[in-house]
Amino acid sequence: QFLIDCRPHSTTMGNAIKHVRRAILKIPPEMSENDAKAQLYGVIENFISSSITMAQEEIIHYAKMKINDGDVILTYGRLHVV
């Protein structure tokens, strides 16, 4: 809730928060703090790879098929992929 109160978030950020919350709930209470942190780090890295990086690759692939030399493109947003 703290993150949501501090700043409105995008759909992806909401999904990331839910993903991390679910991962936290799966950590056994007897696991050491360092092991739990390492596990969560892996979960976050996996989320970034599967949900963000792969989506960017799909955007690039789709755009390459649709955009031809000489086309004029109007974009709205701020994403380095575009």
C-alpha positions as CSV (number, residue, x, y, z in Angstrom):
1,Q,0.0,0.0,0.0
2,F,2.9,2.3,0.7
3,L,4.1,2.3,-2.9
4,I,0.6,3.0,-4.2
5,D,0.1,5.9,-1.8
6,C,3.4,7.4,-2.8
7,R,2.9,7.4,-6.5
8,P,0.2,6.3,-9.0
9,H,1.4,3.3,-10.8
10,S,1.0,1.8,-14.2
11,T,-0.5,-1.6,-15.0
12,T,3.0,-3.2,-15.2
13,M,3.9,-1.8,-11.8
14,G,0.7,-3.2,-10.3
15,N,1.4,-6.6,-11.8
16,A,5.0,-6.5,-10.5
17,I,3.8,-5.6,-7.0
18,K,1.3,-8.5,-7.0
19,H,4.0,-10.9,-8.3
20,V,6.4,-9.9,-5.5
21,R,3.7,-10.1,-2.9
22,R,2.8,-13.7,-4.0
23,A,6.5,-14.6,-3.9
24,I,6.8,-13.2,-0.4
25,L,3.8,-15.3,0.8
26,K,5.5,-18.4,-0.5
27,I,8.7,-17.9,1.5
28,P,8.8,-20.3,4.4
29,P,9.1,-18.5,7.8
30,E,12.2,-20.6,8.7
31,M,14.2,-19.4,5.7
32,S,17.0,-17.1,6.6
33,E,16.8,-13.4,5.7
34,N,19.7,-13.6,3.2
35,D,18.2,-16.6,1.5
36,A,14.8,-15.0,1.3
37,K,16.3,-11.8,-0.2
38,A,18.2,-13.9,-2.7
39,Q,15.0,-15.7,-3.7
40,L,13.1,-12.5,-4.1
41,Y,15.9,-11.0,-6.1
42,G,15.6,-14.0,-8.5
43,V,11.8,-13.6,-8.6
44,I,12.2,-9.9,-9.6
45,E,14.8,-10.6,-12.2
46,N,12.6,-13.3,-13.7
47,F,9.6,-10.9,-13.8
48,I,11.6,-8.3,-15.5
49,S,12.9,-10.8,-18.1
50,S,9.6,-12.5,-18.8
51,S,7.2,-9.6,-18.5
52,I,9.1,-6.5,-19.6
53,T,12.0,-7.6,-21.8
54,M,10.0,-10.1,-23.8
55,A,7.2,-7.6,-24.3
56,Q,9.8,-5.1,-25.7
57,E,11.1,-7.7,-28.0
58,E,7.6,-8.4,-29.3
59,I,7.0,-4.7,-29.9
60,I,10.3,-4.4,-31.9
61,H,9.4,-7.5,-33.9
62,Y,5.9,-6.3,-34.7
63,A,7.1,-2.8,-35.6
64,K,9.8,-4.2,-38.0
65,M,7.0,-6.0,-39.9
66,K,4.8,-2.9,-40.1
67,I,7.2,0.0,-40.7
68,N,8.8,0.6,-44.1
69,D,11.5,3.1,-45.2
70,G,9.9,6.5,-45.7
71,D,7.0,5.9,-43.3
72,V,6.1,8.8,-41.0
73,I,5.4,7.6,-37.5
74,L,3.6,9.5,-34.7
75,T,4.3,8.0,-31.3
76,Y,2.8,8.8,-27.9
77,G,4.7,7.7,-24.9
78,R,8.2,7.4,-23.6
79,L,9.7,4.1,-24.1
80,H,13.2,3.5,-25.5
81,V,11.9,0.7,-27.7
82,V,9.8,3.2,-29.7
